[in-house]
């Protein structure tokens, strides 16, 4: 199975896509070590660099860490997640 993360695709979206593709092909959940390898091998360069910088022990650690990295990057460019609405993907500028 050879799948690649798309440019700009959030890490958790990528993990979910790989998991679904594996289940469709194999008819079962992937073993954790197998999923770790599939996800890592298909990562974009940006996430490979982050993986090297933060050195998560496994995919579960990366799933917790990388969304935090993404939020930090949004804050760096003046965007924050909206806590007011029910849409978790909504963003607003930090000035309002």
C-alpha positions in Angstrom: 0.0 0.0 0.0 1.6 3.3 -1.1 -0.3 6.4 -0.2 1.1 9.9 0.3 0.0 12.8 2.5 -1.3 15.7 0.4 0.4 19.1 0.7 -1.5 21.0 3.4 -3.4 18.0 4.6 -3.6 18.1 8.4 -1.9 15.3 10.2 -5.0 13.8 11.8 -6.8 13.9 8.5 -3.9 12.0 7.0 -3.9 9.4 9.7 -7.7 8.8 9.3 -7.3 8.5 5.5 -4.5 5.9 5.8 -6.5 4.0 8.3 -9.6 3.9 6.1 -7.6 2.9 3.1 -6.1 0.0 5.0 -9.4 -1.2 6.3 -10.9 -1.0 2.8 -8.0 -3.1 1.4 -7.5 -5.6 4.2 -11.0 -5.7 5.9 -9.6 -5.1 9.4 -8.0 -2.4 11.5 -4.2 -2.1 10.9 -1.9 -3.3 13.7 -0.4 -0.3 15.4 3.1 -0.8 14.2 1.9 -1.3 10.6 -0.1 1.9 10.7 2.8 3.8 12.3 5.0 2.8 9.3 2.4 3.6 6.7 1.8 7.0 8.1 5.4 7.9 8.5 6.4 6.6 5.0 3.8 8.8 3.4 4.4 12.0 5.3 5.1 15.3 3.6 8.5 16.7 4.1 7.2 19.3 6.6 5.9 16.6 8.9 9.0 14.4 8.5 11.0 17.4 9.7 8.6 17.9 12.7 8.8 14.1 13.4 12.6 14.4 13.6 12.4 17.6 15.8 9.9 16.3 18.3 10.8 12.6 18.1 7.4 11.1 19.1 7.8 7.5 20.4 4.9 6.3 18.3 1.9 7.3 16.1 -0.3 7.9 19.2 2.2 10.4 20.6 2.4 12.1 17.2 -1.4 12.4 17.0 -1.4 14.3 20.2 1.7 16.4 19.4 1.2 17.5 15.8 -2.2 19.2 16.2 -0.4 21.3 18.9 2.3 22.2 16.4 -0.4 23.2 13.9 -2.1 25.5 16.4 1.3 27.1 17.2 1.8 27.8 13.6 -1.6 29.4 13.3 -0.8 31.6 16.3 2.5 32.6 14.7 0.6 34.0 11.7 -2.1 35.8 13.8 -4.8 33.1 13.6 -6.5 31.3 16.5 -9.2 28.7 16.7 -12.6 30.0 17.4 -13.9 28.7 20.7 -17.3 30.4 20.4 -18.9 28.4 17.6 -19.6 24.7 17.3 -17.4 24.4 14.2 -14.0 23.2 15.3 -12.4 24.2 12.0 -13.6 27.8 12.2 -10.7 30.3 12.6 -10.7 34.0 13.4 -8.0 36.6 13.5 -6.5 37.1 17.0 -7.8 40.7 16.9 -11.4 39.7 16.8 
